[in-house]
Amino acid sequence: MTFFEVVFYAFSTLMVVAALGVVSARNPVHSVLFLVLTFFASSAIWLLLEAEFLAITLVLVYVGAVMVLFLFVVMMLDINVTRMREGLMRYAPFGIAIAILLIVQMVMVVGPEHFGLQAFPVPESHAADYSNTKELGRVLYTDYVYAFELASVILLVAIVAAITLTMRRRPNTRYQKPSAQMKVLKEDRLRIIKMKSETIEPENKQ
């Protein structure tokens, strides 16, 4: 067994154990931390497969942003763990049956008969200056540029729609109207009053 295989099986085992910890931990905070460990193990496996862009994206986006948000939300919520675990044993047989069904489907789809070395040979090793991110960007902005632009427009529409749905008019809220500010005139804001000049009489010296 080569060093590459030893590292691969070590991180794979760590990822499976951490994934089991996500669903078996009693504390929701521990489940989130186990999920972070699962993401780290997955990124290490992607690094071994020379997919450094996916590994870095997984760490930066999911571990650095999404999971931190989940952790803050879980820590701020007052979750009653005892009440949440009341129906665990009642639905345990159904969950185990679904898990076994998913494992059987995964073995049938991604088993050695379809994804073994006979069907896909070992990929060639690249040079030290090879950049997976550069190759991915080249393919993305040449062959799939229209699909990329379409996806960006759809995401922009989704962001605008989410802001529009959550934006509500409140009567007591003060907000600015740039269009009204641009149309303002001097006569509307400034009033010049003519007054006679006044002199202050000096006090009588005693």
TITORDO-478213 format. One line per field, with one value per residue (C-alpha): residue number from 0; residue in three letters; chain; x, y, z. Coordinates in steps of 0.5 Angstrom, whole numbers. Layout:
! residues N
n	NUM;... .
res	Ala;... .
chain	A;... .
east	X;... .
north	Y;... .
up	Z;... .
This chain:
! residues 206
n	0;1;2;3;4;5;6;7;8;9;10;11;12;13;14;15;16;17;18;19;20;21;22;23;24;25;26;27;28;29;30;31;32;33;34;35;36;37;38;39;40;41;42;43;44;45;46;47;48;49;50;51;52;53;54;55;56;57;58;59;60;61;62;63;64;65;66;67;68;69;70;71;72;73;74;75;76;77;78;79;80;81;82;83;84;85;86;87;88;89;90;91;92;93;94;95;96;97;98;99;100;101;102;103;104;105;106;107;108;109;110;111;112;113;114;115;116;117;118;119;120;121;122;123;124;125;126;127;128;129;130;131;132;133;134;135;136;137;138;139;140;141;142;143;144;145;146;147;148;149;150;151;152;153;154;155;156;157;158;159;160;161;162;163;164;165;166;167;168;169;170;171;172;173;174;175;176;177;178;179;180;181;182;183;184;185;186;187;188;189;190;191;192;193;194;195;196;197;198;199;200;201;202;203;204;205 .
res	Met;Thr;Phe;Phe;Glu;Val;Val;Phe;Tyr;Ala;Phe;Ser;Thr;Leu;Met;Val;Val;Ala;Ala;Leu;Gly;Val;Val;Ser;Ala;Arg;Asn;Pro;Val;His;Ser;Val;Leu;Phe;Leu;Val;Leu;Thr;Phe;Phe;Ala;Ser;Ser;Ala;Ile;Trp;Leu;Leu;Leu;Glu;Ala;Glu;Phe;Leu;Ala;Ile;Thr;Leu;Val;Leu;Val;Tyr;Val;Gly;Ala;Val;Met;Val;Leu;Phe;Leu;Phe;Val;Val;Met;Met;Leu;Asp;Ile;Asn;Val;Thr;Arg;Met;Arg;Glu;Gly;Leu;Met;Arg;Tyr;Ala;Pro;Phe;Gly;Ile;Ala;Ile;Ala;Ile;Leu;Leu;Ile;Val;Gln;Met;Val;Met;Val;Val;Gly;Pro;Glu;His;Phe;Gly;Leu;Gln;Ala;Phe;Pro;Val;Pro;Glu;Ser;His;Ala;Ala;Asp;Tyr;Ser;Asn;Thr;Lys;Glu;Leu;Gly;Arg;Val;Leu;Tyr;Thr;Asp;Tyr;Val;Tyr;Ala;Phe;Glu;Leu;Ala;Ser;Val;Ile;Leu;Leu;Val;Ala;Ile;Val;Ala;Ala;Ile;Thr;Leu;Thr;Met;Arg;Arg;Arg;Pro;Asn;Thr;Arg;Tyr;Gln;Lys;Pro;Ser;Ala;Gln;Met;Lys;Val;Leu;Lys;Glu;Asp;Arg;Leu;Arg;Ile;Ile;Lys;Met;Lys;Ser;Glu;Thr;Ile;Glu;Pro;Glu;Asn;Lys;Gln .
chain	A;A;A;A;A;A;A;A;A;A;A;A;A;A;A;A;A;A;A;A;A;A;A;A;A;A;A;A;A;A;A;A;A;A;A;A;A;A;A;A;A;A;A;A;A;A;A;A;A;A;A;A;A;A;A;A;A;A;A;A;A;A;A;A;A;A;A;A;A;A;A;A;A;A;A;A;A;A;A;A;A;A;A;A;A;A;A;A;A;A;A;A;A;A;A;A;A;A;A;A;A;A;A;A;A;A;A;A;A;A;A;A;A;A;A;A;A;A;A;A;A;A;A;A;A;A;A;A;A;A;A;A;A;A;A;A;A;A;A;A;A;A;A;A;A;A;A;A;A;A;A;A;A;A;A;A;A;A;A;A;A;A;A;A;A;A;A;A;A;A;A;A;A;A;A;A;A;A;A;A;A;A;A;A;A;A;A;A;A;A;A;A;A;A;A;A;A;A;A;A;A;A;A;A;A;A .
east	0;3;3;-2;-7;-5;-7;-13;-16;-14;-18;-24;-25;-24;-30;-34;-33;-35;-41;-43;-42;-46;-53;-51;-49;-53;-51;-53;-46;-43;-46;-44;-37;-37;-40;-34;-29;-33;-32;-24;-23;-27;-23;-16;-19;-20;-13;-11;-15;-11;-18;-15;-20;-26;-22;-21;-28;-31;-26;-28;-35;-38;-33;-31;-38;-44;-42;-40;-47;-50;-46;-48;-55;-55;-52;-57;-63;-65;-66;-69;-65;-69;-76;-72;-70;-77;-79;-72;-73;-80;-77;-71;-73;-75;-69;-65;-69;-68;-60;-59;-63;-59;-52;-55;-56;-49;-46;-50;-49;-41;-39;-33;-36;-38;-32;-26;-20;-22;-27;-23;-15;-11;-11;-4;0;1;7;8;6;-1;-6;-13;-16;-13;-16;-23;-23;-21;-26;-32;-31;-30;-34;-39;-39;-47;-49;-45;-48;-55;-53;-51;-57;-61;-58;-58;-66;-66;-62;-67;-73;-71;-69;-76;-80;-77;-77;-83;-86;-87;-90;-85;-79;-75;-72;-69;-72;-66;-70;-74;-67;-64;-71;-70;-69;-66;-73;-76;-70;-68;-72;-68;-71;-70;-68;-66;-60;-59;-54;-53;-53;-47;-48;-48;-42;-43 .
north	0;7;13;16;10;11;18;17;12;16;22;18;14;21;23;17;18;25;24;19;24;29;25;21;27;29;37;41;45;38;36;43;42;35;37;42;36;33;39;39;31;32;38;34;28;33;36;29;28;35;39;45;49;45;44;51;53;48;51;58;58;52;52;60;62;58;53;59;62;55;55;62;60;54;57;63;58;55;48;43;37;32;34;34;26;24;21;18;11;11;13;10;3;8;12;5;3;9;9;2;3;9;5;0;5;8;2;0;7;8;1;-2;-4;3;7;2;2;-2;3;9;9;12;20;22;26;34;38;42;49;46;50;47;53;56;50;51;58;57;52;56;62;59;53;55;62;63;58;62;68;66;63;69;73;68;69;76;76;71;76;82;78;76;83;85;80;82;89;92;99;101;108;110;108;114;113;118;119;121;123;128;130;131;136;140;148;153;157;150;150;157;163;170;175;182;186;193;194;195;198;197;203;203;203;209;210;212 .
up	0;-2;2;-2;-1;7;7;3;7;14;12;9;16;19;15;16;23;24;19;24;30;26;27;33;38;43;43;37;38;38;31;28;30;28;21;21;22;16;11;13;12;5;3;5;0;-6;-5;-6;-12;-15;-14;-10;-12;-9;-3;-2;-3;2;7;6;4;8;14;14;13;13;19;23;22;24;30;32;31;35;41;41;41;47;44;49;47;52;48;41;43;45;39;37;39;35;29;29;25;19;19;19;14;10;11;9;2;1;2;-3;-8;-7;-8;-14;-17;-15;-14;-17;-23;-25;-22;-21;-25;-30;-32;-31;-31;-26;-28;-30;-25;-27;-26;-20;-24;-26;-23;-23;-21;-28;-32;-29;-30;-37;-39;-35;-39;-45;-46;-41;-41;-43;-38;-33;-34;-34;-27;-25;-27;-24;-17;-18;-19;-13;-9;-11;-10;-3;-1;-4;0;6;6;9;9;17;18;24;19;17;10;5;-2;-7;-13;-8;-6;-13;-14;-8;-10;-6;-5;-1;4;5;7;7;12;11;18;20;23;30;35;42;46;51;58;62;66;73 .
